[in-house]
């Protein structure tokens, strides 16, 4: 007979969302069983951190190339991908310390390795050895990467998001199929090492981002030498004597792009197979498991979070889902997901980061708002770094409550953090305007933008009369 477990919560999937849900519920005193058929941490450890390591190396390469502007002359003689791979593995192994079995056990999480499947509305089987009848379930199986159906691709050597660090030399000319945010990050990184790069995409890159800010980012990539072609479909790929040929079609006809290496951006498919969702009466489709605004599925005892519900892949959004699900599971109250509270980041240089309400949505929805902005050009640190392209845009309601922020420029992913707090807590822009930030830092860009909220009041007739009276009164 299989062992029967009866925890408060069973979490299926141990990626970032699943781990956060399991550890968060256990920290609040719930009995938790976590089931994972693959590696603890999921693809995040191997994939996302590998890209982060690649970007960090590329930043050093750009610093060397741009050193002449500071009076420092140097050159890049080689890129050792073996050492870069080792660095990425070290980063992943350090991060994996938070996902060790021993740590989970110490936190009170009962971890089971194996494939979970629902055999009924309230029970999950893990192989033939364990049945789990939990009070509530959370599905966090994530998504699996697949390649687009391009004729000839299976016969041509190509790189993917997972294998880009398998390179042994800097590509002479890298052709990237897919203008995703992740594809742009990898394209810029390899260009920084000295590779010529062409990016091919069906749609305009960063189509879902603030158009003004996206344009600044894309123009900078092109200025650096990355070739961006949008509005093209890939007819086929072919092997060539010294690499690969990509045949692309647009409104003008077919064009052949020859490259030494090919990188194909993955398509993400929610991982719902072999979960037995039909047995649990959980509705799902090609875009993932269907959930309501509280992340509850059609089975009231089951929640689903992260990429498996078709959300845009990001670790921070998945962790936000975990927090919402745990509060709904343990406190039996309806906490609704607000996707706008999770920041979006394009980790290129310049970077693009956004949280909350954006300008275009605000205008389309006829929201009453004020738009505040400040440029990097007017920041001392940006001038010192010779990196002045970019700005911040802040949206507030008429009373000053922060509704959203978008930053394009150096370190935008770091600078968005306080604005995530401001949006989530509904902070008054006056509080940020009155904060003292270190000089000279890029943080002053946001502080200066916030201060512009106060300017109209000081220039109105009443404000001017008050100021004049104060001057006369001594």
C-alpha positions in Angstrom: 0.0 0.0 0.0 1.3 3.5 -0.8 2.0 5.8 2.1 -0.7 8.4 2.6 0.3 12.0 3.6 -2.2 14.6 4.8 -0.5 18.0 4.9 -2.1 21.4 5.0 -0.5 22.2 1.6 1.0 20.2 -1.2 3.2 22.2 -3.7 3.9 20.6 -7.1 7.1 22.1 -8.7 10.2 23.4 -7.0 11.2 26.4 -9.1 11.3 29.9 -7.6 7.5 30.1 -7.3 7.1 26.6 -5.8 10.0 27.0 -3.4 8.7 30.4 -2.1 5.2 29.0 -1.7 6.4 25.9 0.2 8.9 27.8 2.5 6.5 30.7 3.1 3.7 28.4 4.1 6.0 26.3 6.4 7.3 29.5 8.0 3.7 30.3 8.9 3.3 27.0 10.7 1.6 24.9 7.9 2.6 21.3 7.2 3.9 21.3 3.7 4.8 18.6 1.1 6.9 19.7 -1.9 7.1 17.5 -5.0 9.6 18.0 -7.8 10.5 15.6 -10.6 13.6 17.5 -11.7 16.2 19.7 -10.1 15.4 21.9 -7.1 15.3 25.5 -8.3 14.2 24.5 -11.8 15.6 26.0 -14.9 16.1 29.3 -13.1 19.4 28.2 -11.5 21.0 27.0 -14.7 19.4 29.4 -17.2 18.6 32.8 -15.7 21.8 32.9 -13.7 23.9 31.9 -16.7 22.5 34.8 -18.6 23.2 37.1 -15.6 26.8 35.9 -15.5 27.1 36.4 -19.3 25.8 40.0 -18.9 28.2 40.7 -16.0 31.1 39.6 -18.2 29.9 41.7 -21.1 29.7 44.8 -18.9 33.4 44.4 -18.1 34.2 44.0 -21.8 32.3 47.2 -22.6 34.1 49.0 -19.8 37.4 48.0 -21.4 36.3 49.1 -24.9 35.0 52.5 -23.6 38.0 53.2 -21.3 39.6 55.7 -23.8 37.0 58.3 -22.9 38.3 58.3 -19.4 41.9 58.3 -20.4 42.4 54.6 -19.8 43.6 52.6 -22.8 43.2 48.9 -22.9 42.1 46.1 -25.3 40.4 42.7 -25.1 42.8 40.0 -26.3 40.5 37.0 -25.7 37.3 35.7 -24.1 37.7 32.5 -22.2 34.3 30.8 -22.3 35.5 27.9 -20.2 36.2 30.3 -17.3 32.9 32.1 -18.0 31.1 28.8 -17.8 32.8 28.0 -14.5 31.9 31.3 -13.1 28.2 30.8 -14.1 28.3 27.3 -12.4 29.7 28.9 -9.2 27.0 31.5 -9.1 24.4 28.8 -9.6 25.9 26.6 -6.9 25.8 29.4 -4.4 22.2 30.2 -5.2 21.4 26.5 -4.9 22.2 26.6 -1.2 18.7 28.1 -0.7 17.2 25.0 -2.4 19.0 22.2 -0.6 17.0 19.3 0.8 18.6 19.8 4.2 17.5 23.5 4.3 14.0 22.6 3.2 13.8 19.9 6.0 15.1 22.4 8.5 12.3 24.8 7.5 9.7 22.0 8.0 9.1 21.2 4.3 8.7 17.5 3.4 10.4 17.2 0.0 9.6 14.3 -2.3 11.5 13.7 -5.5 9.2 12.3 -8.2 6.5 13.1 -10.8 3.2 14.2 -9.2 -0.2 13.5 -10.9 -3.7 14.1 -9.7 -5.8 10.9 -9.4 -8.9 12.8 -8.1 -10.1 16.2 -7.0 -8.3 16.0 -3.6 -5.5 13.5 -4.1 -2.1 13.5 -5.8 0.0 10.4 -6.4 3.8 10.4 -6.6 4.7 7.2 -8.4 3.3 4.1 -6.7 4.8 4.9 -3.3 3.0 8.0 -2.0 -0.4 9.4 -2.1 -1.0 13.0 -0.9 -4.4 14.1 0.4 -3.8 17.8 1.2 -6.3 20.4 2.3 -5.0 22.7 -0.5 -2.7 22.3 -3.5 -0.5 24.7 -5.4 0.7 23.9 -8.9 4.0 25.6 -9.8 5.4 23.4 -12.6 6.6 26.3 -14.7 7.1 26.2 -18.5 9.3 24.2 -20.8 11.2 25.8 -23.7 10.6 24.6 -27.2 12.0 25.8 -30.5 9.9 27.4 -33.3 9.0 25.2 -36.2 11.6 26.5 -38.7 12.3 24.4 -41.8 15.9 23.1 -41.7 16.6 23.9 -38.1 17.0 20.3 -37.0 19.8 19.9 -39.5 21.8 23.0 -38.6 24.0 23.5 -35.5 22.4 26.2 -33.3 22.5 27.7 -29.9 19.6 28.2 -27.5 19.1 30.1 -24.2 20.4 27.1 -22.3 23.5 26.4 -24.5 24.9 29.8 -25.3 27.7 29.4 -22.8 28.8 26.2 -24.6 30.6 28.5 -27.1 34.3 28.0 -27.4 35.1 31.2 -29.2 33.5 34.6 -30.0 31.2 34.2 -33.0 32.4 36.0 -36.1 28.7 36.8 -36.9 25.9 35.7 -34.7 22.4 35.6 -36.1 19.6 35.6 -33.5 16.1 34.4 -34.4 13.6 36.0 -32.1 13.7 39.6 -30.8 12.7 38.8 -27.2 14.0 40.7 -24.3 16.3 37.8 -23.4 17.5 37.5 -27.0 18.5 41.2 -26.9 20.4 40.7 -23.7 22.4 37.8 -25.2 22.9 39.6 -28.5 24.3 42.7 -26.8 26.6 40.6 -24.6 28.2 38.7 -27.4 28.5 41.9 -29.4 30.4 43.3 -26.5 32.9 40.5 -26.8 33.5 41.5 -30.5 30.9 39.5 -32.4 28.9 41.0 -35.2 25.2 40.4 -34.4 22.0 40.5 -36.4 18.6 40.0 -34.6 15.6 38.9 -36.7 12.1 39.2 -35.3 8.5 39.0 -36.6 7.4 42.0 -34.4 9.0 45.2 -33.3 11.3 44.4 -30.4 9.9 45.3 -26.9 6.5 45.9 -28.4 4.8 45.7 -25.0 7.0 48.3 -23.3 6.8 52.1 -23.1 7.4 53.1 -26.8 9.5 56.2 -25.9 11.7 54.3 -23.5 12.0 51.3 -25.8 13.1 53.5 -28.7 15.9 54.9 -26.6 17.1 51.4 -25.7 16.9 50.1 -29.3 18.6 53.1 -30.8 21.5 52.6 -28.4 21.8 48.9 -29.4 21.9 49.9 -33.1 24.4 52.7 -32.2 26.6 50.1 -30.6 26.4 48.0 -33.8 23.7 45.4 -33.2 21.6 45.1 -36.4 17.9 44.8 -35.6 15.4 43.7 -38.3 11.7 43.4 -37.5 8.7 42.4 -39.5 10.4 39.3 -40.9 9.5 35.6 -40.9 12.0 32.9 -41.2 11.4 30.8 -44.4 14.2 28.3 -43.7 17.8 27.9 -42.4 20.6 26.1 -44.2 24.0 24.9 -43.4 26.9 26.8 -45.1 30.6 26.1 -45.5 31.5 28.6 -42.8 28.4 28.6 -40.7 24.7 29.0 -41.5 22.4 30.8 -43.9 19.1 32.2 -42.7 16.4 32.9 -45.4 14.0 35.6 -44.1 10.9 37.0 -45.8 9.4 40.5 -45.4 7.2 42.8 -47.5 10.0 43.2 -50.0 10.7 39.5 -50.5 13.3 37.1 -49.4 16.7 38.0 -48.0 19.6 35.7 -47.1 21.7 36.4 -44.0 24.9 34.5 -43.6 26.4 34.0 -40.2 29.0 31.9 -38.4 26.6 31.0 -35.5 22.9 30.8 -35.0 21.0 31.5 -31.7 17.3 30.6 -31.6 15.2 32.2 -28.9 13.0 29.7 -27.2 9.2 29.6 -27.1 7.8 28.9 -23.6 5.0 26.4 -23.2 3.3 25.9 -19.8 4.1 22.5 -18.4 0.8 20.8 -17.8 1.4 17.4 -19.3 1.2 14.3 -17.1 -0.3 16.2 -14.2 -3.7 14.5 -14.4 -5.5 17.8 -14.5 -8.6 16.2 -16.0 -8.9 13.9 -13.0 -8.9 16.9 -10.7 -11.3 18.8 -12.9 -8.9 21.6 -13.5 -9.5 23.6 -16.7 -6.5 24.4 -18.9 -5.5 25.1 -22.5 -2.6 25.8 -24.7 -1.8 29.0 -22.7 -1.7 27.1 -19.4 -4.0 26.5 -16.4 -7.0 28.8 -16.1 -7.1 30.8 -12.8 -9.2 33.6 -11.4 -7.8 36.8 -10.0 -6.9 35.0 -6.7 -4.9 32.4 -8.7 -7.5 29.7 -7.9 -8.3 27.1 -10.5 -11.6 25.6 -11.4 -11.0 23.2 -8.5 -11.5 25.3 -5.4 -8.8 23.4 -3.5 -6.1 24.0 -6.1 -4.2 27.1 -7.0 -1.7 27.6 -9.9 1.2 30.1 -10.0 4.1 31.2 -12.2 4.7 30.3 -15.8 2.2 27.4 -15.8 -0.7 29.9 -16.0 0.8 31.5 -19.1 2.3 34.5 -17.3 5.3 36.3 -18.8 8.4 34.4 -17.5 10.1 36.2 -14.7 11.3 35.1 -11.3 9.9 38.2 -9.4 6.4 37.7 -10.9 6.4 34.0 -10.0 7.4 34.9 -6.4 4.6 37.5 -6.3 2.2 34.7 -7.3 3.5 32.5 -4.5 2.8 35.2 -1.9 -0.7 35.7 -3.1 -1.4 31.9 -3.2 0.0 31.3 0.3 -2.2 34.1 1.8 -5.3 32.7 0.1 -4.5 29.1 1.2 -3.6 29.8 4.8 -5.8 32.7 5.8 -8.9 31.7 3.8 -9.4 35.3 2.6 -9.5 36.5 -1.0 -6.2 38.2 -1.9 -6.3 39.2 -5.6 -3.2 39.3 -7.8 -2.3 42.7 -9.2 0.2 42.0 -12.0 1.2 45.6 -12.2 2.9 45.4 -8.8 5.6 43.0 -10.3 8.3 45.0 -12.1 9.3 44.2 -15.7 13.0 44.4 -16.6 14.9 44.3 -19.8 18.5 43.7 -18.6 20.4 45.2 -21.5 22.6 48.4 -21.2 20.9 50.7 -21.1 18.3 48.7 -19.2 14.6 49.3 -19.1 12.5 48.7 -16.0 8.8 49.4 -15.3 6.3 48.9 -12.5 2.7 49.9 -12.1 0.6 52.0 -14.5 2.3 53.1 -17.7 1.7 56.3 -19.7 0.0 54.7 -22.7 -2.4 52.6 -20.6 -3.2 55.7 -18.5 -4.1 57.7 -21.6 -6.1 55.0 -23.1 -8.1 54.5 -19.9 -8.6 58.2 -19.5 -7.0 58.2 -16.1 -6.4 61.5 -14.5 -2.7 61.6 -13.8 0.4 63.7 -13.7 3.5 62.8 -15.5 6.9 63.6 -13.9 10.2 63.1 -15.6 14.0 63.7 -15.2 16.8 62.9 -17.5 20.1 61.1 -16.9 21.8 64.0 -18.7 21.1 66.3 -15.8 22.6 63.9 -13.3 26.2 64.3 -12.1 26.9 60.6 -11.7 25.6 59.8 -15.2 27.9 62.6 -16.6 30.9 61.1 -14.6 30.1 57.7 -16.0 29.8 59.1 -19.6 26.4 57.3 -19.7 23.8 60.0 -20.1 21.2 58.4 -22.3 17.9 57.8 -20.5 15.3 59.2 -18.1 12.7 58.3 -15.6 8.9 58.8 -16.0 6.7 58.7 -12.9 2.9 58.7 -13.0 0.9 60.0 -10.0 -2.8 60.6 -9.4 -3.9 64.3 -9.0 -3.4 64.0 -5.2 0.2 62.7 -5.5 -0.2 59.0 -5.0 2.4 57.1 -7.1 0.8 55.0 -9.8 3.7 53.8 -11.8 7.3 54.4 -12.9 9.4 53.6 -16.0 13.2 54.0 -16.2 15.4 53.6 -19.2 19.1 54.0 -18.6 22.1 52.7 -16.7 21.2 50.5 -13.7 17.4 50.9 -14.3 16.8 47.4 -12.9 18.3 48.5 -9.6 16.7 51.9 -9.5 13.2 50.6 -10.0 13.2 48.9 -6.5 12.0 51.9 -4.5 9.3 52.7 -7.0 8.0 49.1 -6.7 7.6 49.9 -3.0 6.0 53.2 -3.7 3.4 51.7 -6.1 2.6 48.7 -3.9 2.1 50.9 -0.8 0.5 53.8 -2.6 3.1 56.2 -1.3 2.7 60.0 -1.7 5.3 61.4 -4.2 6.0 64.2 -1.6 7.6 61.6 0.7 10.0 60.6 -2.1 10.7 64.2 -3.0 11.6 65.0 0.6 13.9 62.0 1.0 17.6 62.7 1.1 19.6 60.5 -1.3 23.4 60.1 -1.5 25.3 62.5 -3.7 26.4 61.7 -6.4 24.3 58.8 -7.4 21.9 57.8 -10.1 19.2 57.6 -7.4 19.1 61.4 -7.6 17.3 61.0 -11.0 14.2 59.7 -9.3 14.4 62.1 -6.4 14.7 65.1 -8.8 11.7 63.8 -10.9 9.6 63.5 -7.7 10.5 67.1 -6.7 9.0 68.4 -9.9 5.6 67.5 -8.5 5.9 70.5 -6.1 6.9 73.0 -8.8 3.4 74.0 -10.2 2.2 74.9 -6.7 5.1 77.3 -6.2 4.5 79.0 -9.6 0.8 79.6 -9.2 -0.4 83.1 -8.2 -1.4 82.0 -4.7 1.9 80.2 -4.2 3.9 83.3 -5.4 1.9 85.6 -3.1 2.7 83.3 -0.1 6.4 83.3 -1.0 6.4 87.1 -1.4 4.8 87.5 2.0 7.3 85.2 3.7 10.2 87.2 2.1 8.7 90.5 3.4 8.1 89.1 6.9 11.8 88.4 7.3 
